[in-house]
């Protein structure tokens, strides 16, 4: 694939370190939480120096889980996840760029010496062809990715591959770049804009459609922020198109409905999850305080009851009576600072 070869060249020959990026799209502006900073401090500096990412793509509650990082690059997020899943979990990383994978493999020795962990595996491969990685179908708890899926020329294949590898109740939790409209072809063929994670960005509503097509029926937005690009020449090329860094979580739950439906249900968060002692954030519309009865739609109920989060909640109600659409279910642009912002893309109850 021409685009794939060009991306591999960009990340092996053009970019040698984080500072070589031409824009701020493939960088993380927000300061990570303390436990992530602590994990980063225990990673091989050679790995950290080649980090390219636009967000935080590691969810809570992954102790003992099997995790797969799509487009892992030099392995920074793999080694963060390695520390969070602990010795009973395992983290796979896949990337098509040999130079990046070699850096990641070299970083395994540092992880063993510093963290006493040998729970990572790196493989060279394409995220569009996850069925070739020798990872069994329905064996992964969490798939993560950090500003990589936008670089793929076949995003539907990536989403489908992730869905197939996930266990039922597992999730794809990832950060990426999105646009407020479809990017025209003349920009999509611009090599630098594509390599900088700009012109490969999906129009947010097209992404929602692709996610639902493969079986992720209710994509949930976790966080978002606008991207300024910070390069006057490239800003001039993209014109009025607005870009956003956003983190989504997509659950593999076939029983989910395409909209938020009201069954009169509620949940109580009982605490007990590491780093979420007083409240649990499912997405940008659901921060659930410990001990409080919290009304939810049927999809949210299933996302908590039929996943690894079940052990932390008490569930009230059932699906016997349907009361209609859940209040506030809309389809406007969901990102922060977007017109009509908040409440779109399915994460709207």
C-alpha positions in Angstrom: 0.0 0.0 0.0 1.5 3.3 -1.1 0.3 5.3 1.8 1.5 2.7 4.3 5.0 2.8 2.7 5.0 6.6 2.9 4.0 6.6 6.5 6.7 4.0 7.4 9.3 6.1 5.6 8.1 9.3 7.4 8.3 7.7 10.9 11.7 5.9 10.2 13.6 8.4 8.0 12.0 11.9 8.4 11.2 11.7 12.2 14.0 10.6 14.5 12.7 12.1 17.7 9.6 13.9 19.0 11.0 17.3 18.3 11.1 16.6 14.5 7.4 16.9 14.2 6.2 19.8 12.0 2.8 20.3 13.8 1.4 19.7 17.3 -1.2 17.1 16.1 0.9 14.1 17.1 1.8 15.5 20.5 0.0 15.4 23.9 -0.7 18.9 25.3 -2.4 17.9 28.5 -0.3 16.9 31.5 -0.8 13.2 32.2 -2.0 12.1 35.7 0.6 11.4 38.3 0.5 7.6 38.0 1.2 7.8 34.3 4.0 10.3 34.8 5.5 7.8 37.3 5.2 5.0 34.8 6.9 7.1 32.1 9.8 7.8 34.5 10.4 4.1 34.6 10.7 3.6 30.8 13.9 3.5 28.7 14.7 7.1 27.7 15.4 5.9 24.2 11.7 4.8 24.0 10.4 8.1 25.4 12.5 10.2 23.0 10.6 8.6 20.0 7.1 9.1 21.3 4.4 10.4 18.9 0.9 10.6 20.3 -2.1 12.9 20.7 -3.7 11.8 24.0 -3.9 9.4 26.9 -5.1 6.0 25.6 -4.9 3.7 28.6 -8.1 3.2 30.6 -8.5 2.4 34.3 -9.2 -1.1 35.6 -6.7 -3.1 33.5 -4.9 -5.0 36.2 -4.3 -8.6 34.9 -5.7 -7.8 31.4 -4.4 -8.7 28.0 -3.8 -5.5 26.1 -3.0 -4.8 22.4 -1.4 -1.5 21.3 -2.1 -0.7 17.6 0.8 1.2 16.0 2.9 1.0 19.2 5.9 2.8 17.7 8.8 2.8 20.1 6.6 1.2 22.7 6.0 3.9 25.3 2.3 3.2 25.8 3.1 -0.6 25.9 5.5 -0.1 28.7 3.1 2.2 30.6 0.4 -0.5 30.2 2.9 -3.2 31.2 3.2 -1.6 34.6 -0.5 -1.1 35.0 -1.6 -4.7 34.0 1.2 -6.1 36.3 2.8 -9.5 36.2 -0.5 -11.3 35.6 -1.3 -9.3 32.5 0.3 -9.1 29.1 0.7 -6.3 26.6 1.2 -6.8 22.8 2.5 -4.0 20.6 2.3 -4.0 16.8 3.9 -1.5 14.4 4.9 -1.7 10.7 8.1 0.4 11.1 11.1 -1.9 11.8 13.2 0.9 13.3 10.5 1.7 15.9 9.9 -2.0 16.8 13.7 -2.4 17.3 13.7 0.5 19.8 10.7 -1.1 21.6 12.4 -4.5 21.8 15.6 -3.0 23.1 13.5 -1.2 25.8 12.3 -4.6 27.2 15.6 -5.1 29.0 15.1 -1.7 30.8 11.5 -2.8 31.7 12.8 -6.0 33.2 15.6 -4.4 35.2 13.7 -1.4 36.4 10.2 -2.8 36.9 10.9 -6.6 37.2 8.4 -7.1 34.3 8.6 -9.4 31.3 5.0 -9.1 30.1 5.4 -7.5 26.7 5.6 -8.8 23.2 6.3 -6.7 20.1 5.5 -7.7 16.5 6.2 -6.1 13.2 2.9 -6.0 11.2 0.1 -3.9 9.8 -2.8 -2.7 11.9 -5.0 -3.4 8.8 -4.1 -7.1 9.0 -4.4 -7.9 12.7 -5.5 -11.5 11.8 -1.9 -12.2 10.8 -0.4 -11.4 14.2 -0.9 -14.8 15.7 -3.1 -13.3 18.4 -6.2 -15.6 18.9 -9.6 -14.1 18.1 -11.6 -13.0 21.1 -8.5 -13.1 23.4 -7.9 -9.4 24.1 -9.4 -7.4 26.9 -8.5 -3.9 25.8 -7.1 -2.6 22.5 -5.4 0.8 22.7 -4.0 3.1 20.1 -2.5 6.6 20.2 -2.8 8.8 17.2 -2.3 6.0 14.7 -5.6 4.9 13.1 -5.8 8.2 11.2 -2.6 7.2 9.4 -4.2 4.0 8.0 -5.6 4.0 4.5 -8.2 1.4 5.5 -9.7 2.4 8.8 -12.6 0.0 8.4 -10.2 -2.9 8.4 -8.5 -1.6 11.5 -11.7 -1.3 13.4 -12.9 -4.7 12.2 -9.7 -6.4 13.2 -9.8 -4.9 16.7 -13.4 -6.0 17.1 -12.5 -9.6 16.1 -9.6 -9.8 18.6 -11.6 -8.4 21.5 -13.4 -10.6 24.0 -17.1 -9.9 24.4 -17.2 -7.1 26.9 -13.8 -5.9 25.9 -13.1 -2.4 24.5 -11.1 -0.4 22.0 -9.9 2.7 23.9 -7.9 5.1 21.7 -6.9 8.6 21.1 -6.9 10.0 17.5 -7.4 13.0 15.3 -10.8 13.9 13.8 -12.1 16.7 11.6 -15.4 18.7 11.6 -15.9 17.9 7.9 -14.5 15.5 5.3 -10.9 16.3 4.2 -10.7 16.9 0.4 -8.6 14.5 -1.7 -6.0 17.1 -2.6 -5.1 17.4 1.1 -5.3 13.6 1.7 -2.6 13.2 -0.9 -0.2 15.6 0.9 2.5 13.5 2.3 3.5 15.8 5.2 0.0 16.5 6.3 -0.8 12.8 6.3 2.4 11.9 8.2 1.6 14.6 10.7 -1.8 13.0 11.5 -3.8 15.8 9.8 -5.1 14.9 6.4 -5.9 11.3 7.3 -8.2 12.4 10.0 -11.7 11.0 9.8 -14.8 13.3 9.7 -16.2 12.6 13.2 -19.6 11.5 11.9 -18.1 9.1 9.3 -16.1 7.6 12.2 -19.3 6.9 14.2 -20.7 5.2 11.1 -17.7 3.0 10.6 -17.6 2.0 14.3 -21.2 1.0 14.2 -20.7 -0.9 11.0 -18.2 -3.3 12.5 -20.2 -3.8 15.7 -19.2 -1.0 18.1 -22.8 0.2 18.4 -22.4 3.0 20.8 -19.1 4.9 20.6 -18.4 6.9 23.8 -16.4 10.1 23.8 -14.1 10.3 26.8 -12.3 13.6 26.1 -11.5 16.1 23.3 -9.6 19.2 22.6 -9.0 21.4 19.5 -5.8 21.1 17.5 -4.2 24.4 16.4 -1.6 22.7 14.0 1.0 25.4 15.0 2.5 25.6 11.5 1.4 28.7 9.5 2.2 27.1 6.1 0.2 23.9 6.8 -2.6 25.9 8.5 -3.0 27.8 5.2 -3.4 24.6 3.3 -6.2 23.2 5.5 -8.2 26.4 5.5 -11.4 26.4 7.6 -11.3 22.7 8.5 -11.2 22.2 12.2 -9.3 19.3 13.8 -9.6 17.7 17.2 -7.7 15.3 19.4 -10.3 13.0 20.9 -10.3 9.8 23.0 -13.1 7.3 22.4 -14.0 4.0 24.0 -15.8 1.4 21.9 -17.2 -1.6 23.7 -17.7 -5.0 22.1 -21.2 -5.6 23.4 -23.6 -7.0 20.7 -26.7 -6.3 22.8 -26.1 -2.5 22.7 -28.7 -0.4 20.9 -27.8 2.3 18.4 -29.3 5.0 20.6 -29.6 5.6 24.3 -32.9 4.1 25.4 -34.6 4.6 28.8 -35.5 1.6 30.9 -35.7 3.3 34.2 -32.4 1.8 35.4 -29.7 3.1 37.7 -26.3 2.1 39.1 -24.4 2.7 42.3 -20.6 2.9 42.2 -19.2 1.0 45.2 -15.6 2.2 44.8 -12.6 -0.2 44.9 -11.1 0.6 41.6 -7.5 1.8 41.7 -7.2 5.6 41.2 -11.0 5.9 41.1 -11.7 5.6 44.8 -14.3 8.4 45.0 -15.8 8.4 41.5 -15.6 6.6 38.2 -15.6 8.3 34.8 -17.0 6.2 32.0 -17.1 9.0 29.4 -17.5 12.8 29.2 -21.2 12.5 30.2 -20.9 9.9 33.0 -18.8 10.6 36.1 -20.4 8.5 38.7 -19.8 9.4 42.4 -19.3 6.6 44.9 -22.4 5.6 46.8 -24.8 7.8 44.8 -27.8 6.3 42.9 -27.0 7.3 39.3 -29.7 7.0 36.5 -28.4 5.5 33.2 -29.7 4.4 29.8 -29.8 0.8 28.8 -26.5 1.0 27.0 -24.6 2.5 29.9 -26.1 -0.2 32.2 -24.7 -2.9 29.9 -21.3 -1.1 29.6 -20.9 -1.4 33.3 -22.7 -4.7 33.9 -21.3 -6.8 31.1 -17.6 -5.7 31.3 -14.7 -5.8 33.6 -16.3 -3.0 35.6 -19.2 -5.2 36.9 -17.5 -6.0 40.1 -17.5 -2.3 41.2 -21.2 -1.6 40.8 -24.6 -2.4 42.2 -27.3 -2.5 39.4 -30.9 -1.4 39.9 -33.6 -2.3 37.4 -33.9 -4.4 34.3 -35.1 -4.2 30.7 -38.7 -5.2 31.2 -40.2 -1.7 30.6 -39.1 0.7 27.9 -39.8 4.5 28.5 -38.6 5.8 25.2 -35.4 7.6 24.1 -33.2 8.8 27.0 -33.4 12.6 27.5 -30.6 14.5 25.8 -29.8 11.9 23.1 -28.6 14.0 20.2 -26.2 13.9 17.2 -24.4 17.3 17.2 -20.6 17.5 16.9 -19.4 16.1 20.2 -16.0 17.7 20.6 -14.9 20.5 23.0 -15.2 24.0 21.4 -17.1 22.6 18.4 -20.3 24.3 17.4 -23.2 22.8 19.3 -20.5 21.0 21.3 -21.4 18.2 23.6 -23.8 15.3 23.4 -23.1 13.7 20.1 -21.9 10.5 18.6 -24.0 8.2 20.8 -22.4 9.3 24.1 -25.3 11.5 24.9 -27.4 10.4 27.8 
